[in-house]
Amino acid sequence: EGNDGPWSSFTIEIGTPSQSVNVLVSTASYQTWGIDPKGCTSTDPSTCSTSRGRFYNNTASTSWIPNKTNITTTIYDLELESNLGYSGKGRYGFDDITLGYLGGGGPSLGNQTVASIAAKDFYMGLFGVKPQASNFTSLTDPIPSFMENLRTQKMIPSLSWAYTAGNKYRLNEVYGSLVLGGYDTSRFNPNNLTFNFGPQDDRELLVELNKITADDGTSLLQQPVSIFLDSTVPYIYLPEAACAIFESTFGLVWDSNTQLYLLTDAQHTSLKAQNPKITFTLGTLTSLQTVDIMLPYSAFDLTVSYPIVANATRYFPLKRANDSSQYTLGRTFFQEAYVIADYARRNFSVSQCNWDASAQQDIVAILPPSTSVGENTNTKSAHHLPLVAIAAGGSGLVLLALALVILLIILRRRRKAKGHKLADTTAPSNANPQPIIKAELDASPPNQKHEVDANPDLKYPSEMCGHDNEIVELDPYGRKWPPTSDAVEIGHSGKRSIHEEIYEMDAGEVAIEMSGVGNGRRRSRGGRPMSFVEGDDYDTSPMEVLSPSSARFRYGREPVSPVSRTMSPISPASPAFPR
């Protein structure tokens, strides 16, 4: 999806009745944004809504509470990526948010900070994973983020996440993966380098880019630079001198109108034939250790479309940075990099993605620093670890693992569908956790998928089905989701085993209602106060008129297998784990 990718998106539900929207992951944001209906106009293509991930209409939500902190307006400047020239405004308020489709077992939190936007600079909605609070008045009155509220409600074991963007060129297309409260060891090749957070709250994921090298040995970076990891934007922003080397090496031509390196068919054919591999070598200022992240040409083979250009056009996602504050490794980089961020320990790791088609998913929780290893490594521990999978129609799949408390993993699913009606997810006060699931299942094939059943009366809770299940492909905008029963099995595509398993669990055990409007525990002071805009309408500014359509790609979903029973308080400081 999107107009500069295509990109693997994630489905969330916002409001009451719930509205399904597809969003991109932002490692730099701490808020949730949905596209307002005003983001598409009568002059835009008929595909505008779907290409932007579908609308979030706050006026149609009975649980929407306008943010009237400044009394006169609910409109605030977005501010995110302003250093890169992005701008826009959003209508802010508080509403219910569910990860995945409502009734699918994903956590649901009430009264969370939400903005509806129309700005063209942010073509799709965003799901921010930073735990930083929002400030609408002053630093003394922060509003907790969705991540912070998940942790406060003990729905994730720690303020941490792991993310890779996925791509369309590996293993017959691969979805992105987002884990909240842990990471998936099968997704990356471990290394021993740990990065400490940068000194600025809005640029924590700062690394030293020591060099960029083509596979023929050509150096593409004159000297090391400090660079920010940020999945919000698709581009890689480098010094102009480095861009000039890219231009001469790969025959790139800068288009001053679009401010992009647009590619002709001839250029694309030549680059595809060369198939250059570009290696980014990352390090720190305090260690001689480095880590290499290699991107094939396919990672740079992207398409830009309306409204940036009239017709879909290939482009190379490199940008000329005006100064050092703009040096950024964006979503393009995240296609081949797996990033784990631990906000309690204030460190993170960057690893090359693992593309072993036979790798079995292995989810590991990151526990708070105060948790001792001995408390949780006993295989007969009283802690329970049921795995919950939300089979989300459309472009999102959210996988949730309850690791001690609840470990969340979000994967994008293969197709989108609508018309779903699932069970209520309000959590009963006496919900019982499921027994622990072993990391290795005896006498069972690899790559199991575990999904939540919304019906507590079904048989075989936490028991594996001893048979292969058929692949079920949902027609986009076709059959009702789920088709006939509460337990939904959706087969994956690509070079993975199709053997599936179901773990049945009351969906009410994971959805929790809470008040997030300033009532959550304040773990962070949040960023600087947001700038509000006088008046209460935001569709009059030209920058708010946004639309567009782009070709859609289907991404092959990754398999799902039992959550790991490894419960040591692991952080990115020790990323090498036994398989």
C-alpha positions as CSV (number, residue, x, y, z in Angstrom):
1,E,0.0,0.0,0.0
2,G,0.9,3.7,-0.1
3,N,2.1,5.9,-2.9
4,D,5.9,5.5,-2.5
5,G,6.3,1.7,-2.0
6,P,4.5,-0.6,-2.0
7,W,4.6,-1.2,1.8
8,S,3.4,-3.8,4.2
9,S,0.8,-2.2,6.4
10,F,-1.0,-3.3,9.6
11,T,-4.7,-3.2,10.4
12,I,-6.1,-1.6,13.5
13,E,-9.7,-0.8,14.6
14,I,-10.6,2.7,15.8
15,G,-13.8,4.0,17.3
16,T,-17.3,2.7,18.1
17,P,-18.6,1.1,16.0
18,S,-15.1,0.1,15.0
19,Q,-13.6,1.3,11.8
20,S,-10.9,-0.8,10.2
21,V,-7.9,1.2,8.9
22,N,-4.5,0.1,7.6
23,V,-1.5,2.0,9.0
24,L,2.2,2.0,8.7
25,V,4.5,1.6,11.7
26,S,6.3,4.7,12.9
27,T,9.3,4.2,15.1
28,A,9.5,7.9,15.6
29,S,5.9,8.6,16.6
30,Y,4.0,8.0,19.9
31,Q,0.5,8.6,18.5
32,T,-2.0,6.9,16.2
33,W,-3.2,8.7,13.1
34,G,-6.0,7.7,10.8
35,I,-6.9,9.3,7.4
36,D,-9.9,11.7,7.6
37,P,-12.5,11.5,4.8
38,K,-11.4,15.0,3.9
39,G,-8.1,13.4,2.8
40,C,-9.8,12.5,-0.5
41,T,-11.7,15.0,-2.7
42,S,-14.0,14.7,-5.7
43,T,-11.0,15.3,-8.0
44,D,-9.1,12.3,-6.7
45,P,-9.2,8.8,-8.2
46,S,-12.0,6.6,-7.0
47,T,-9.4,4.4,-5.3
48,C,-8.3,7.2,-3.0
49,S,-9.7,5.8,0.2
50,T,-8.3,2.3,-0.2
51,S,-4.9,3.5,-1.4
52,R,-4.7,5.6,1.8
53,G,-5.6,2.6,4.0
54,R,-9.3,3.5,4.4
55,F,-10.9,6.3,6.4
56,Y,-11.2,7.0,10.1
57,N,-14.3,9.2,10.5
58,N,-14.3,10.5,14.1
59,T,-17.7,12.0,13.7
60,A,-19.1,8.6,13.1
61,S,-17.6,7.2,16.4
62,T,-19.7,7.4,19.6
63,S,-16.6,6.8,21.7
64,W,-14.8,9.8,20.2
65,I,-13.9,12.6,22.7
66,P,-12.6,15.8,21.1
67,N,-9.4,17.1,22.7
68,K,-10.5,20.5,23.9
69,T,-7.4,21.1,26.0
70,N,-7.1,24.5,24.4
71,I,-10.9,25.0,24.5
72,T,-11.1,26.7,21.1
73,T,-9.8,24.0,18.8
74,T,-9.0,20.3,18.3
75,I,-6.6,21.1,15.5
76,Y,-2.9,20.8,16.2
77,D,0.2,20.9,14.0
78,L,1.5,17.3,13.4
79,E,5.2,18.3,13.9
80,L,6.5,14.8,13.1
81,E,9.3,14.9,10.5
82,S,9.2,18.7,10.4
83,N,13.0,18.7,10.1
84,L,12.6,16.8,6.8
85,G,10.1,19.3,5.5
86,Y,6.9,17.4,6.3
87,S,3.9,19.4,7.5
88,G,0.3,19.1,8.2
89,K,-2.4,19.3,10.8
90,G,-4.6,16.8,12.6
91,R,-7.8,16.8,14.5
92,Y,-7.0,15.4,17.9
93,G,-9.1,13.6,20.4
94,F,-9.5,10.3,22.3
95,D,-11.0,7.1,21.0
96,D,-10.9,3.3,21.3
97,I,-8.1,1.4,19.6
98,T,-7.9,-2.3,19.0
99,L,-4.9,-4.1,17.5
100,G,-6.1,-6.2,14.6
101,Y,-9.8,-6.7,14.0
102,L,-12.3,-6.3,16.8
103,G,-13.1,-9.7,18.3
104,G,-9.9,-11.3,17.0
105,G,-8.2,-11.3,20.4
106,G,-6.1,-8.2,20.2
107,P,-5.9,-5.8,23.1
108,S,-8.4,-2.9,23.1
109,L,-7.8,0.3,25.0
110,G,-10.3,3.0,25.4
111,N,-9.7,6.8,25.3
112,Q,-6.4,6.7,23.5
113,T,-4.8,9.7,21.7
114,V,-5.9,9.6,18.1
115,A,-5.6,12.2,15.3
116,S,-7.5,12.2,12.0
117,I,-5.4,13.7,9.3
118,A,-5.8,14.8,5.7
119,A,-2.3,16.0,5.0
120,K,-0.7,14.9,1.8
121,D,2.8,14.6,3.3
122,F,1.6,11.6,5.4
123,Y,-0.2,9.5,2.8
124,M,-1.2,6.7,5.1
125,G,-2.1,6.6,8.8
126,L,0.5,5.8,11.4
127,F,0.8,3.6,14.4
128,G,3.5,5.1,16.7
129,V,5.5,2.6,18.8
130,K,7.4,5.1,21.0
131,P,6.2,5.1,24.6
132,Q,6.6,8.8,24.9
133,A,3.6,10.8,26.2
134,S,1.8,13.6,24.3
135,N,1.7,17.1,25.7
136,F,-1.1,19.4,24.5
137,T,-0.5,22.2,27.1
138,S,2.7,21.9,29.1
139,L,5.3,19.3,30.2
140,T,3.4,19.0,33.5
141,D,0.3,17.3,32.0
142,P,1.4,14.5,29.7
143,I,-1.1,12.1,28.1
144,P,0.3,8.5,28.1
145,S,0.9,6.8,24.8
146,F,-0.8,3.6,23.6
147,M,2.4,1.7,24.3
148,E,2.7,3.1,27.8
149,N,-0.9,2.2,28.6
150,L,-0.4,-1.3,27.3
151,R,2.5,-1.6,29.8
152,T,0.6,0.1,32.6
153,Q,-2.3,-2.4,32.1
154,K,0.3,-5.3,32.2
155,M,-0.6,-6.3,28.6
156,I,3.0,-6.3,27.5
157,P,6.0,-7.2,29.7
158,S,8.1,-4.1,28.9
159,L,8.3,-0.9,27.0
160,S,10.1,-2.5,24.0
161,W,9.4,-3.4,20.4
162,A,11.0,-5.2,17.4
163,Y,10.2,-4.3,13.8
164,T,11.1,-5.1,10.2
165,A,9.2,-3.6,7.3
166,G,9.0,-6.8,5.1
167,N,9.4,-6.6,1.4
168,K,7.9,-7.8,-1.9
169,Y,11.1,-9.5,-3.3
170,R,12.1,-12.1,-0.7
171,L,10.6,-15.6,-0.3
172,N,7.7,-14.8,-2.7
173,E,6.9,-11.6,-0.8
174,V,7.2,-11.2,3.0
175,Y,5.0,-9.2,5.4
176,G,6.4,-6.8,7.9
177,S,6.6,-7.9,11.5
178,L,6.0,-5.9,14.7
179,V,6.5,-7.4,18.1
180,L,5.5,-5.3,21.2
181,G,7.3,-6.4,24.4
182,G,9.8,-8.7,22.8
183,Y,11.2,-10.0,19.5
184,D,11.3,-12.9,17.1
185,T,14.6,-14.7,17.1
186,S,13.8,-16.4,13.7
187,R,13.7,-13.0,12.0
188,F,17.3,-11.9,12.3
189,N,20.9,-13.0,12.3
190,P,22.2,-12.0,15.8
191,N,25.3,-9.9,16.4
192,N,27.0,-8.6,19.5
193,L,26.7,-4.9,18.9
194,T,24.4,-2.8,21.1
195,F,23.6,0.9,20.5
196,N,22.7,3.2,23.4
197,F,19.9,5.7,22.8
198,G,20.9,9.1,21.5
199,P,20.8,12.1,23.7
200,Q,17.8,13.6,22.0
201,D,14.3,12.2,22.9
202,D,13.1,12.6,19.4
203,R,16.2,10.9,17.9
204,E,16.9,8.0,20.1
205,L,17.7,5.5,17.4
206,L,21.0,7.2,16.4
207,V,23.9,5.2,14.9
208,E,27.2,5.9,13.3
209,L,27.1,5.1,9.6
210,N,30.8,4.3,9.1
211,K,30.7,3.4,5.4
212,I,28.5,2.5,2.5
213,T,30.0,0.0,0.1
214,A,28.9,-1.4,-3.3
215,D,29.6,-5.1,-3.9
216,D,32.4,-4.1,-6.4
217,G,34.2,-2.4,-3.6
218,T,33.2,1.2,-4.5
219,S,32.9,3.5,-1.5
220,L,29.6,5.4,-1.5
221,L,30.2,7.5,1.6
222,Q,33.2,9.9,1.9
223,Q,33.2,10.0,5.7
224,P,31.2,8.6,8.7
225,V,28.1,10.4,9.8
226,S,25.6,10.0,12.6
227,I,22.3,8.9,11.2
228,F,18.8,8.4,12.5
229,L,16.7,5.2,12.0
230,D,13.1,6.1,11.3
231,S,10.5,3.9,9.6
232,T,8.0,6.8,9.2
233,V,9.5,7.9,5.9
234,P,10.5,5.7,3.0
235,Y,13.7,7.4,2.0
236,I,17.4,7.3,2.9
237,Y,18.7,10.8,3.4
238,L,22.4,11.2,2.9
239,P,24.9,14.0,2.5
240,E,24.9,15.6,-1.0
241,A,28.4,14.4,-1.6
242,A,27.4,10.8,-1.0
243,C,24.3,11.3,-3.3
244,A,26.7,12.5,-6.0
245,I,28.7,9.3,-5.7
246,F,25.5,7.2,-6.0
247,E,24.6,9.2,-9.1
248,S,27.9,8.6,-10.8
249,T,28.0,4.9,-9.8
250,F,24.5,3.9,-10.7
251,G,23.6,6.5,-13.3
252,L,20.9,8.2,-11.2
253,V,19.4,11.5,-12.2
254,W,17.9,14.0,-9.8
255,D,14.4,15.3,-10.7
256,S,14.1,18.8,-9.3
257,N,10.3,18.9,-9.6
258,T,9.6,15.8,-7.5
259,Q,12.9,16.0,-5.5
260,L,13.4,12.3,-6.3
261,Y,15.6,10.1,-8.3
262,L,13.1,9.0,-10.9
263,L,14.1,6.0,-13.1
264,T,13.4,5.5,-16.7
265,D,12.6,2.0,-18.0
266,A,16.1,1.8,-19.4
267,Q,17.8,2.8,-16.1
268,H,15.7,0.3,-14.2
269,T,16.6,-2.5,-16.7
270,S,20.3,-1.7,-16.4
271,L,20.2,-1.6,-12.6
272,K,18.3,-4.8,-12.4
273,A,20.8,-6.5,-14.7
274,Q,23.7,-5.2,-12.6
275,N,21.8,-6.2,-9.4
276,P,24.2,-4.2,-7.2
277,K,24.3,-5.0,-3.5
278,I,24.8,-2.1,-1.2
279,T,26.2,-2.6,2.4
280,F,25.7,-0.2,5.2
281,T,28.2,-0.6,8.0
282,L,26.9,0.7,11.3
283,G,28.9,1.3,14.5
284,T,29.2,3.4,17.6
285,L,31.5,6.1,18.8
286,T,32.7,4.0,21.7
287,S,33.3,0.6,20.2
288,L,35.3,-0.8,17.3
289,Q,32.5,-3.4,16.6
290,T,30.3,-2.9,13.6
291,V,27.4,-4.6,11.9
292,D,26.7,-4.8,8.2
293,I,23.2,-4.5,6.7
294,M,23.2,-5.5,3.0
295,L,20.4,-4.2,0.7
296,P,20.1,-5.7,-2.8
297,Y,18.9,-3.5,-5.6
298,S,15.4,-4.9,-5.2
299,A,15.2,-3.0,-1.9
300,F,15.6,0.2,-3.9
301,D,13.3,-0.8,-6.7
302,L,10.2,1.2,-5.5
303,T,7.3,2.9,-7.2
304,V,6.0,6.5,-6.7
305,S,2.5,7.4,-7.8
306,Y,-0.3,10.0,-7.5
307,P,-0.4,12.6,-6.2
308,I,3.4,12.9,-6.3
309,V,3.5,12.1,-10.0
310,A,0.6,11.7,-12.4
311,N,1.5,8.1,-13.4
312,A,3.2,5.3,-11.4
313,T,6.9,5.7,-11.9
314,R,9.9,3.8,-10.6
315,Y,12.3,5.7,-8.4
316,F,15.4,5.1,-6.3
317,P,14.6,6.1,-2.6
318,L,17.7,8.2,-2.0
319,K,17.3,11.8,-0.8
320,R,19.7,14.8,-0.6
321,A,20.0,15.9,3.0
322,N,20.3,19.7,3.6
323,D,22.2,19.2,6.8
324,S,23.1,16.6,9.4
325,S,19.8,16.8,11.2
326,Q,18.2,15.2,8.1
327,Y,20.5,12.1,7.8
328,T,18.0,9.3,8.0
329,L,17.7,5.6,7.3
330,G,14.0,5.2,6.5
331,R,11.6,2.4,5.7
332,T,13.7,1.2,2.7
333,F,16.5,0.3,5.1
334,F,14.0,-1.6,7.4
335,Q,13.2,-4.0,4.6
336,E,16.5,-5.8,5.3
337,A,17.1,-4.7,8.9
338,Y,15.5,-6.0,12.1
339,V,15.6,-3.4,14.9
340,I,14.9,-4.2,18.6
341,A,14.4,-1.2,20.9
342,D,14.4,-1.4,24.7
343,Y,13.2,1.8,26.4
344,A,13.8,0.6,29.9
345,R,17.5,0.0,29.3
346,R,17.7,2.7,26.7
347,N,19.4,0.7,24.1
348,F,18.7,-1.0,20.8
349,S,20.2,-3.4,18.2
350,V,20.2,-3.6,14.4
351,S,20.6,-6.9,12.7
352,Q,20.4,-8.3,9.2
353,C,17.1,-10.0,8.6
354,N,17.2,-13.8,8.3
355,W,15.6,-15.1,5.1
356,D,15.7,-18.8,5.9
357,A,12.4,-20.1,4.6
358,S,12.5,-23.0,7.1
359,A,13.0,-20.9,10.2
360,Q,10.4,-21.4,12.9
361,Q,9.0,-18.4,14.6
362,D,10.4,-18.0,18.1
363,I,9.1,-15.2,20.2
364,V,11.1,-14.0,23.3
365,A,9.9,-11.6,25.9
366,I,12.0,-8.6,27.0
367,L,11.4,-8.3,30.7
368,P,12.0,-5.2,32.8
369,P,15.6,-4.7,34.2
370,S,14.4,-5.4,37.7
371,T,13.3,-9.0,36.8
372,S,15.9,-11.6,37.7
373,V,16.7,-14.4,35.3
374,G,16.2,-17.1,37.9
375,E,12.5,-16.1,38.4
376,N,11.5,-17.0,34.9
377,T,13.8,-19.6,33.3
378,N,12.4,-22.6,35.1
379,T,10.5,-24.7,32.6
380,K,8.0,-25.5,35.4
381,S,7.3,-21.9,36.1
382,A,3.9,-20.9,37.3
383,H,3.9,-18.1,34.7
384,H,1.7,-18.9,31.7
385,L,2.4,-18.2,28.1
386,P,-0.5,-18.7,25.8
387,L,-0.2,-17.5,22.3
388,V,-2.9,-15.5,20.7
389,A,-3.2,-14.7,17.0
390,I,-5.5,-12.1,15.6
391,A,-6.4,-13.0,12.1
392,A,-6.9,-9.5,10.7
393,G,-8.6,-9.2,7.3
394,G,-7.2,-6.7,4.9
395,S,-3.6,-5.7,5.0
396,G,-2.9,-6.5,8.6
397,L,-2.3,-9.5,10.7
398,V,-1.7,-8.9,14.4
399,L,-0.2,-11.8,16.4
400,L,-0.2,-11.6,20.1
401,A,1.8,-13.7,22.5
402,L,1.0,-13.5,26.2
403,A,4.5,-13.7,27.6
404,L,4.2,-13.6,31.4
405,V,1.7,-10.9,30.9
406,I,1.1,-10.5,27.2
407,L,3.6,-10.4,24.4
408,L,2.4,-8.8,21.3
409,I,3.5,-9.7,17.8
410,I,1.9,-8.0,14.8
411,L,2.3,-9.5,11.3
412,R,0.6,-8.4,8.1
413,R,-1.8,-10.9,6.6
414,R,-2.2,-11.9,3.0
415,R,-5.5,-10.3,1.8
416,K,-8.0,-7.9,3.0
417,A,-11.7,-8.6,3.5
418,K,-14.6,-6.7,5.0
419,G,-18.0,-7.4,6.5
420,H,-16.5,-9.1,9.6
421,K,-18.5,-9.4,12.8
422,L,-16.6,-10.9,15.7
423,A,-17.3,-11.5,19.3
424,D,-17.1,-8.8,22.0
425,T,-13.6,-8.5,23.5
426,T,-14.3,-7.1,27.0
427,A,-12.2,-8.9,29.5
428,P,-13.9,-10.7,32.3
429,S,-12.2,-10.0,35.7
430,N,-11.7,-13.8,36.3
431,A,-10.1,-14.6,32.9
432,N,-7.7,-17.5,33.3
433,P,-4.5,-17.6,31.3
434,Q,-3.8,-20.7,29.2
435,P,-1.0,-23.2,30.0
436,I,2.5,-22.6,28.8
437,I,3.3,-23.4,25.3
438,K,6.6,-25.1,24.6
439,A,9.0,-23.5,22.3
440,E,9.6,-26.9,20.6
441,L,6.6,-29.1,20.1
442,D,7.2,-32.8,20.1
443,A,6.3,-34.7,17.0
444,S,4.7,-31.8,15.3
445,P,5.7,-30.1,12.0
446,P,7.3,-26.6,12.0
447,N,5.7,-23.3,11.3
448,Q,2.5,-23.6,13.3
449,K,-0.1,-20.8,13.3
450,H,-2.0,-20.0,16.5
451,E,-5.2,-18.0,16.4
452,V,-7.7,-16.9,18.9
453,D,-11.2,-18.4,18.9
454,A,-13.8,-15.9,20.1
455,N,-16.0,-18.7,21.4
456,P,-15.1,-19.9,24.9
457,D,-17.3,-23.0,24.6
458,L,-15.3,-24.6,21.8
459,K,-13.3,-27.8,22.6
460,Y,-9.6,-28.3,22.9
461,P,-8.4,-25.2,24.6
462,S,-4.7,-24.9,24.2
463,E,-4.5,-28.3,22.4
464,M,-3.0,-28.8,19.0
465,C,-5.0,-30.1,16.1
466,G,-3.4,-33.2,14.8
467,H,-4.1,-32.6,11.2
468,D,-3.2,-30.4,8.3
469,N,-5.7,-27.6,7.6
470,E,-6.5,-26.3,4.2
471,I,-5.4,-22.9,3.0
472,V,-8.2,-20.4,3.1
473,E,-7.8,-17.4,0.9
474,L,-10.2,-14.5,1.5
475,D,-11.3,-12.5,-1.5
476,P,-10.6,-8.8,-1.1
477,Y,-13.9,-7.1,-0.4
478,G,-15.5,-10.6,-0.9
479,R,-16.6,-13.1,1.6
480,K,-17.6,-12.2,5.1
481,W,-14.7,-12.5,7.6
482,P,-14.8,-15.0,9.2
483,P,-16.7,-17.0,6.7
484,T,-18.7,-19.4,8.9
485,S,-17.2,-20.1,12.3
486,D,-15.5,-18.4,15.2
487,A,-12.2,-20.1,14.7
488,V,-10.6,-18.8,11.6
489,E,-7.7,-20.4,9.8
490,I,-6.0,-18.5,7.1
491,G,-3.3,-20.2,5.1
492,H,-0.1,-18.4,4.1
493,S,1.6,-18.2,0.8
494,G,5.2,-18.4,-0.2
495,K,7.9,-21.0,0.5
496,R,6.7,-22.0,3.9
497,S,5.0,-25.1,5.3
498,I,1.2,-24.8,5.2
499,H,0.7,-27.0,8.3
500,E,-1.5,-24.9,10.7
501,E,-2.4,-25.2,14.3
502,I,-5.2,-23.5,16.3
503,Y,-5.1,-22.6,20.0
504,E,-8.6,-21.8,21.2
505,M,-8.9,-19.1,23.8
506,D,-11.6,-16.7,25.0
507,A,-11.0,-13.5,23.2
508,G,-12.1,-11.7,26.3
509,E,-8.9,-12.5,28.1
510,V,-6.9,-10.0,26.1
511,A,-9.1,-7.0,25.4
512,I,-9.1,-4.5,28.3
513,E,-11.0,-1.3,28.5
514,M,-9.3,1.6,30.3
515,S,-9.3,5.3,30.5
516,G,-6.3,6.8,28.9
517,V,-7.1,10.5,29.0
518,G,-4.5,11.6,31.5
519,N,-5.3,8.8,34.0
520,G,-2.6,6.3,33.2
521,R,0.7,6.2,35.1
522,R,3.1,8.7,33.7
523,R,6.3,7.0,32.8
524,S,7.7,9.7,30.6
525,R,7.3,13.5,30.5
526,G,6.6,13.4,26.8
527,G,7.7,15.8,24.1
528,R,7.3,19.5,23.9
529,P,3.8,20.9,24.0
530,M,2.1,20.6,20.6
531,S,1.1,23.7,18.7
532,F,-2.6,24.2,18.3
533,V,-4.2,25.9,15.4
534,E,-6.9,28.6,15.9
535,G,-10.3,27.7,14.6
536,D,-11.8,24.2,14.3
537,D,-11.6,23.3,10.7
538,Y,-8.6,22.0,8.8
539,D,-9.8,21.4,5.3
540,T,-9.1,24.9,4.1
541,S,-5.3,24.7,3.8
542,P,-3.9,23.4,0.4
543,M,-1.5,21.2,2.3
544,E,-4.5,19.2,3.6
545,V,-5.8,18.1,0.2
546,L,-4.5,14.7,-0.3
547,S,-5.3,11.6,-2.2
548,P,-4.1,8.9,-4.4
549,S,-3.8,5.6,-5.9
550,S,-1.0,3.2,-6.3
551,A,-0.7,-0.4,-7.4
552,R,-1.3,-2.9,-4.6
553,F,0.9,-5.9,-4.0
554,R,0.1,-8.9,-1.9
555,Y,2.7,-9.9,0.6
556,G,3.1,-13.5,1.7
557,R,2.5,-14.0,5.3
558,E,5.1,-15.4,7.6
559,P,4.3,-18.6,9.5
560,V,3.4,-18.6,13.2
561,S,4.7,-21.0,15.7
562,P,4.6,-21.4,19.5
563,V,6.0,-18.7,21.6
564,S,9.4,-19.3,23.2
565,R,9.5,-20.2,26.8
566,T,12.7,-18.2,27.2
567,M,11.7,-15.7,29.8
568,S,15.0,-14.2,30.9
569,P,15.2,-10.4,31.1
570,I,16.8,-10.1,27.7
571,S,17.6,-6.8,26.0
572,P,19.2,-6.0,22.7
573,A,22.5,-5.9,24.7
574,S,22.6,-9.7,24.3
575,P,21.0,-10.6,21.0
576,A,22.6,-13.9,20.4
577,F,20.2,-16.7,21.5
578,P,20.3,-20.4,21.2
579,R,17.9,-21.7,18.6
